[in-house]
């Protein structure tokens, strides 16, 4: 066990890192224009959001498979997170942490444990892609307590799924925002309007991820190590397909 000390403060969700100008700028022009309209409306113009996401997926990145490839480092992070959660369910938190030489974290609050896992789950690097993966993980940690996920030793199957979905949704949100929402988009001065914009986008993406996980009918506890990466790619592929359908519907409403 670690010596008694004041627990580290869970860091606030980091700002989304800007994407380099080399990232398919021409393909993102129309989606970015529609996202600008959505942002300018304070999150009320859902038709423009639908057009932005639809255009991003169908034309910007070349469909579901292109979107999955664009997730980059986040795919590996998602797979490592799923594997760790599976190990916790099958071996117990202490043994899962011991296998990573992190047994000193056993019994600590879940936020501390996940912060300690960060270098294993999402190693910090110098690229924007690696930054997106790590930022999404930190955002996930910041939401655990609010979702009632507080005890790693007593993690339920539903809570495992919640953590998995939450991270995947944050990773997709950060990827999309970096590609079409961070260049040339002026957010409202009203803080509440900005929060609404973020909430609408987050809810939209989380619904797609949640539906994809539900359709898979996969129990993370029974997922073999050799299957994790393909499972993660399937979830992302299905999530993007669902988001495309949802976005098309919003764009036409």
Helices and strands as residue ranges (DSSP letters): G 26-28, H 29-40, H 46-55, I 56-60, H 64-70, H 73-91, H 93-98, G 103-105, H 110-121, H 128-144, G 145-147, G 152-154, H 157-176, I 177-181, H 191-216, G 220-222, G 225-227, H 228-252
